[in-house]
Amino acid sequence: MEINYWVLGIVIVLALSFDFINGFHDTANAIATSISTRALTPKAAIILAAVMNFIGALLFSGVAETIGGSVANPMELDNGIPIVIATLIAAILWNLLTWWFGIPSSSSHALIGALAGAVFIGAGPSMVNWRGFIGIVQALIFSPLIGFGIGYVIMTILKWIFAKKNPHTVNKGFRTLQIFTAALQSFTHGTNDAQKAMGIITFALVSARVQDHLEVPFWVKLSAATAIALGSSVGGWKIIKTMGTKLFKIEPINGFAADVTGASVIFSATLLHLPVSTTHVITSAILGVGSAKRFSSVKWSTAGQIVITWFITIPITATLAGLIFKLMFGW
């Protein structure tokens, strides 16, 4: 197979663009609580998120290898590059649309759904690794449920421990602790979310026969880490507003509980090489914490709109990627 390096270069640019968008789209989730409680100024929170995203992205690659080989085997695809192009365009369009409306949808769902749809249309249903695809979807589904449960438990324990303490003193202490938990959550975001762009670039490299394995080259790690860090530095104010103010009134102790929950679930998934949605996990953690604080304090109508977006993202991006493949590369 003759390698068209221009086309491969376009794929890499698209993948890094997706990563950049992921930075300002999903990083908002990691720092929303620390901004809403004034533990950090917006500028400081965004700088912190960018730095920690970069470090986290450089240190891990297991999730990238899962993305690169679980939905389809790139070595078996004769048209892997067109499939990746359709995948990335669909995922980018969906991310930009949901960002514009301030909806914290999942970049992970968008990418996985788009890749499955592009492979389904571009190579045929038999080329989709359904077991691997379902395994990823299961992780995406169960991780927010786990996040909700852990958030509820942690907040319940904190309420019991600090029930008789002065609320002002408690919140002052937890506002300081939130600086560290925001850093931790941004780090774990980098260990998982930046891996997705790495995985799709590696998928393209294998499809183009540039390499014959799913190990992520260092230049890919560095490029993806830089792209997500730059995206993080832009911020995602629409989504920060939704996450930080429209679910329930977050106090520092609540923000601390949500941050610890989100970071622990995301990092556990990274260690298991499972791609999860930071959006889902962090949102669910906030909802779990809010439910433990006072069930009626949660704005369930807003939460419901977010959950609907979760459910529709994979089928919409799969369909969109399939249509883009047909339009660009022939019916």
VEXDREN-2710 file (C-alpha; in Angstrom, 1 decimal):
% VEXDREN-2710
k/r/px/py/pz
1/MET/0.0/0.0/0.0
2/GLU/1.4/3.4/-1.0
3/ILE/1.3/5.8/1.8
4/ASN/-0.2/9.2/1.1
5/TYR/1.5/11.3/3.7
6/TRP/-0.6/14.4/2.9
7/VAL/-3.8/12.5/3.7
8/LEU/-2.2/11.0/6.8
9/GLY/-1.2/14.6/7.8
10/ILE/-4.8/15.7/7.5
11/VAL/-5.9/12.9/9.8
12/ILE/-3.3/13.9/12.4
13/VAL/-4.4/17.5/12.2
14/LEU/-8.1/16.5/12.6
15/ALA/-7.2/14.2/15.6
16/LEU/-5.3/17.0/17.3
17/SER/-8.2/19.4/16.6
18/PHE/-10.5/16.9/18.3
19/ASP/-8.1/16.8/21.2
20/PHE/-7.9/20.6/21.4
21/ILE/-11.8/20.8/21.4
22/ASN/-11.9/18.0/24.0
23/GLY/-9.6/20.2/26.1
24/PHE/-12.0/23.1/26.4
25/HIS/-15.1/21.0/26.1
26/ASP/-14.3/18.4/28.9
27/THR/-11.8/20.2/31.0
28/ALA/-14.6/22.5/32.0
29/ASN/-16.0/19.6/33.9
30/ALA/-12.8/19.1/35.9
31/ILE/-12.6/22.7/37.2
32/ALA/-16.2/23.8/37.3
33/THR/-16.7/23.1/41.0
34/SER/-13.5/24.8/42.1
35/ILE/-14.5/27.9/40.1
36/SER/-18.1/27.9/41.4
37/THR/-17.0/27.8/45.0
38/ARG/-14.3/30.4/44.4
39/ALA/-11.6/28.0/45.5
40/LEU/-9.7/29.1/42.4
41/THR/-10.1/32.1/40.1
42/PRO/-11.1/31.2/36.5
43/LYS/-7.7/32.1/35.2
44/ALA/-5.8/30.1/37.9
45/ALA/-8.1/27.1/37.4
46/ILE/-7.6/27.0/33.7
47/ILE/-3.8/27.3/33.9
48/LEU/-3.8/24.5/36.6
49/ALA/-6.0/22.3/34.4
50/ALA/-3.8/22.9/31.3
51/VAL/-0.6/21.9/33.2
52/MET/-2.1/18.9/34.9
53/ASN/-3.8/17.7/31.7
54/PHE/-0.4/17.8/29.9
55/ILE/1.3/15.8/32.6
56/GLY/-1.4/13.2/32.8
57/ALA/-1.5/12.8/29.0
58/LEU/2.2/12.1/28.8
59/LEU/2.4/9.5/31.5
60/PHE/-0.2/7.0/30.3
61/SER/-1.1/5.2/27.0
62/GLY/-3.1/2.1/27.9
63/VAL/-6.5/3.7/27.1
64/ALA/-5.0/4.8/23.7
65/GLU/-4.2/1.2/22.8
66/THR/-7.8/0.2/23.7
67/ILE/-9.2/2.9/21.5
68/GLY/-6.8/1.9/18.7
69/GLY/-7.8/-1.7/18.6
70/SER/-11.0/-2.5/20.4
71/VAL/-13.7/-1.2/18.0
72/ALA/-12.0/-2.6/14.8
73/ASN/-8.7/-4.0/13.8
74/PRO/-6.9/-1.3/11.7
75/MET/-4.6/-3.9/10.1
76/GLU/-7.7/-5.5/8.5
77/LEU/-9.1/-2.3/7.0
78/ASP/-8.2/-1.3/3.4
79/ASN/-9.9/2.0/3.8
80/GLY/-8.9/2.8/7.4
81/ILE/-7.8/6.4/6.7
82/PRO/-11.1/7.5/5.1
83/ILE/-12.9/5.8/8.1
84/VAL/-10.8/7.8/10.5
85/ILE/-11.4/11.1/8.7
86/ALA/-15.2/10.5/8.8
87/THR/-14.9/9.5/12.5
88/LEU/-13.1/12.7/13.5
89/ILE/-15.3/15.1/11.5
90/ALA/-18.4/13.6/13.0
91/ALA/-17.0/13.7/16.6
92/ILE/-15.7/17.3/16.1
93/LEU/-19.1/18.5/14.8
94/TRP/-21.0/17.0/17.7
95/ASN/-18.6/18.4/20.3
96/LEU/-18.8/21.9/18.8
97/LEU/-22.6/21.7/18.7
98/THR/-23.0/20.6/22.3
99/TRP/-20.4/23.1/23.5
100/TRP/-22.3/25.9/21.7
101/PHE/-25.4/25.1/23.7
102/GLY/-23.5/24.5/26.9
103/ILE/-24.4/20.9/27.1
104/PRO/-21.8/18.7/28.9
105/SER/-22.0/15.8/26.4
106/SER/-19.3/13.1/26.2
107/SER/-16.3/13.4/23.8
108/SER/-15.7/9.8/24.5
109/HIS/-19.2/8.8/23.4
110/ALA/-18.8/11.0/20.3
111/LEU/-15.6/9.4/19.2
112/ILE/-16.5/5.8/20.0
113/GLY/-19.9/6.1/18.3
114/ALA/-18.5/7.9/15.3
115/LEU/-15.7/5.2/14.8
116/ALA/-18.2/2.4/15.1
117/GLY/-20.5/4.1/12.6
118/ALA/-17.7/4.8/10.1
119/VAL/-16.4/1.3/10.2
120/PHE/-20.0/-0.2/9.9
121/ILE/-20.6/1.9/6.7
122/GLY/-17.1/2.0/5.4
123/ALA/-16.0/-1.6/5.9
124/GLY/-19.2/-3.5/6.7
125/PRO/-20.8/-4.7/9.9
126/SER/-18.5/-7.7/10.1
127/MET/-15.5/-5.5/10.5
128/VAL/-16.8/-4.0/13.7
129/ASN/-15.4/-5.7/16.8
130/TRP/-18.8/-5.9/18.6
131/ARG/-17.4/-7.5/21.7
132/GLY/-14.8/-4.7/22.1
133/PHE/-17.3/-2.0/21.2
134/ILE/-19.8/-3.3/23.8
135/GLY/-17.1/-3.6/26.4
136/ILE/-16.2/0.1/25.9
137/VAL/-19.9/1.1/26.0
138/GLN/-20.4/-0.9/29.3
139/ALA/-17.5/1.0/30.9
140/LEU/-19.1/4.3/29.6
141/ILE/-22.5/3.3/31.1
142/PHE/-21.4/1.9/34.5
143/SER/-18.7/4.5/35.4
144/PRO/-21.3/7.3/35.9
145/LEU/-23.4/5.0/38.1
146/ILE/-20.4/4.2/40.2
147/GLY/-19.6/7.9/40.3
148/PHE/-23.1/8.7/41.6
149/GLY/-22.9/6.1/44.3
150/ILE/-19.4/7.0/45.5
151/GLY/-20.3/10.7/45.5
152/TYR/-23.4/10.0/47.6
153/VAL/-21.4/7.9/50.1
154/ILE/-18.5/10.3/50.4
155/MET/-20.8/13.3/50.9
156/THR/-22.9/11.4/53.5
157/ILE/-19.7/10.5/55.4
158/LEU/-18.5/14.1/55.3
159/LYS/-21.9/15.4/56.5
160/TRP/-21.8/13.0/59.5
161/ILE/-18.2/13.9/60.4
162/PHE/-18.7/17.7/60.2
163/ALA/-22.3/17.9/61.3
164/LYS/-21.5/19.8/64.5
165/LYS/-18.7/22.0/63.1
166/ASN/-19.0/25.6/62.2
167/PRO/-20.1/25.7/58.5
168/HIS/-17.9/28.8/57.7
169/THR/-14.8/27.1/59.1
170/VAL/-15.6/23.8/57.3
171/ASN/-16.0/25.5/54.0
172/LYS/-12.9/27.6/54.4
173/GLY/-10.8/24.4/54.9
174/PHE/-12.4/22.6/52.0
175/ARG/-12.0/25.6/49.7
176/THR/-8.2/25.2/50.2
177/LEU/-8.4/21.5/49.7
178/GLN/-10.2/22.0/46.4
179/ILE/-7.1/23.5/44.9
180/PHE/-5.5/20.0/45.2
181/THR/-8.6/18.1/44.2
182/ALA/-9.0/20.3/41.1
183/ALA/-5.4/19.5/40.1
184/LEU/-5.9/15.8/40.7
185/GLN/-9.1/15.7/38.7
186/SER/-7.4/17.6/35.8
187/PHE/-4.5/15.2/35.9
188/THR/-6.8/12.2/35.7
189/HIS/-8.7/13.8/32.8
190/GLY/-5.4/13.9/31.0
191/THR/-4.6/10.3/31.7
192/ASN/-7.9/9.2/30.1
193/ASP/-9.3/11.8/27.7
194/ALA/-6.1/12.7/25.9
195/GLN/-5.5/9.0/25.2
196/LYS/-8.5/9.0/22.8
197/ALA/-6.8/11.2/20.3
198/MET/-3.6/9.2/20.7
199/GLY/-5.6/6.0/20.0
200/ILE/-7.2/7.3/16.9
201/ILE/-3.9/8.6/15.5
202/THR/-2.3/5.2/16.2
203/PHE/-5.3/3.6/14.5
204/ALA/-4.6/5.7/11.4
205/LEU/-0.8/4.9/11.5
206/VAL/-1.5/1.2/11.6
207/SER/-4.2/1.5/8.9
208/ALA/-1.7/3.3/6.7
209/ARG/0.9/0.6/7.5
210/VAL/3.3/3.1/8.9
211/GLN/3.6/0.8/11.9
212/ASP/2.3/-2.7/12.6
213/HIS/1.5/-2.4/16.4
214/LEU/-0.7/-0.3/18.6
215/GLU/2.0/1.1/20.8
216/VAL/1.7/4.9/20.9
217/PRO/4.8/6.7/19.5
218/PHE/6.3/9.4/21.8
219/TRP/5.6/12.1/19.3
220/VAL/1.9/11.2/19.3
221/LYS/1.9/11.4/23.1
222/LEU/3.6/14.7/23.1
223/SER/1.3/16.1/20.3
224/ALA/-1.9/15.0/22.0
225/ALA/-0.7/16.2/25.4
226/THR/0.1/19.6/24.0
227/ALA/-3.2/19.8/22.1
228/ILE/-5.4/19.0/25.1
229/ALA/-3.4/21.4/27.3
230/LEU/-3.8/24.2/24.8
231/GLY/-7.6/23.4/24.6
232/SER/-7.7/23.5/28.4
233/SER/-6.1/26.9/28.4
234/VAL/-9.1/28.2/26.3
235/GLY/-11.6/27.2/28.9
236/GLY/-15.2/26.1/28.3
237/TRP/-17.3/28.8/30.0
238/LYS/-20.7/27.6/28.8
239/ILE/-20.2/24.2/30.2
240/ILE/-18.5/25.5/33.4
241/LYS/-21.7/27.5/34.0
242/THR/-23.9/24.4/33.6
243/MET/-21.7/22.2/35.7
244/GLY/-21.0/24.7/38.4
245/THR/-24.3/26.5/38.9
246/LYS/-27.2/24.7/37.1
247/LEU/-27.2/21.3/38.9
248/PHE/-27.3/22.5/42.5
249/LYS/-25.7/25.2/44.7
250/ILE/-22.2/23.8/45.3
251/GLU/-20.3/24.6/48.5
252/PRO/-16.6/23.8/49.0
253/ILE/-17.3/20.6/50.9
254/ASN/-19.6/19.5/48.1
255/GLY/-17.0/20.4/45.4
256/PHE/-14.3/18.5/47.3
257/ALA/-16.5/15.4/47.5
258/ALA/-17.3/15.6/43.8
259/ASP/-13.7/16.2/42.8
260/VAL/-12.4/13.2/44.8
261/THR/-15.1/11.0/43.5
262/GLY/-14.5/11.9/39.8
263/ALA/-10.8/11.6/40.1
264/SER/-10.9/8.2/41.7
265/VAL/-13.3/6.7/39.2
266/ILE/-11.5/8.2/36.2
267/PHE/-8.0/7.1/37.4
268/SER/-9.2/3.6/38.2
269/ALA/-10.5/3.3/34.6
270/THR/-7.2/4.6/33.3
271/LEU/-5.3/1.9/35.2
272/LEU/-7.7/-0.7/33.7
273/HIS/-7.1/0.7/30.2
274/LEU/-10.8/1.6/29.9
275/PRO/-11.9/4.8/28.2
276/VAL/-14.6/6.5/30.3
277/SER/-16.4/9.8/29.9
278/THR/-15.1/12.4/32.3
279/THR/-18.3/14.4/31.6
280/HIS/-20.4/11.5/32.7
281/VAL/-18.3/10.6/35.7
282/ILE/-18.0/14.2/37.0
283/THR/-21.6/15.1/36.4
284/SER/-22.8/11.9/38.1
285/ALA/-20.5/12.6/41.0
286/ILE/-21.9/16.1/41.4
287/LEU/-25.5/14.7/41.3
288/GLY/-24.6/12.0/43.9
289/VAL/-23.1/14.7/46.2
290/GLY/-26.1/16.9/45.7
291/SER/-28.5/14.1/46.5
292/ALA/-26.6/13.4/49.7
293/LYS/-26.7/17.0/50.6
294/ARG/-30.4/17.4/50.0
295/PHE/-32.3/15.4/47.3
296/SER/-34.6/18.3/46.5
297/SER/-31.7/20.7/46.0
298/VAL/-30.7/19.1/42.8
299/LYS/-32.2/20.6/39.6
300/TRP/-33.3/17.3/38.1
301/SER/-34.7/18.9/35.0
302/THR/-31.2/20.1/34.0
303/ALA/-29.8/16.7/35.0
304/GLY/-32.4/15.1/32.8
305/GLN/-31.5/17.1/29.8
306/ILE/-27.8/16.1/30.3
307/VAL/-28.7/12.4/30.6
308/ILE/-30.8/12.5/27.4
309/THR/-27.7/13.9/25.6
310/TRP/-25.7/11.0/26.9
311/PHE/-28.0/8.5/25.5
312/ILE/-28.4/10.0/22.1
313/THR/-24.7/10.8/21.5
314/ILE/-23.5/7.4/20.3
315/PRO/-26.3/6.7/17.8
316/ILE/-26.2/10.3/16.4
317/THR/-22.5/10.4/15.9
318/ALA/-22.5/6.8/14.5
319/THR/-25.1/7.9/11.9
320/LEU/-23.3/11.2/11.2
321/ALA/-20.0/9.4/10.6
322/GLY/-21.6/6.9/8.3
323/LEU/-23.2/9.7/6.3
324/ILE/-20.0/11.7/6.1
325/PHE/-18.1/8.6/4.9
326/LYS/-20.7/8.1/2.1
327/LEU/-20.7/11.8/1.1
328/MET/-16.9/12.1/1.1
329/PHE/-15.9/8.7/-0.3
330/GLY/-18.7/7.6/-2.4
331/TRP/-22.1/5.8/-2.1
END
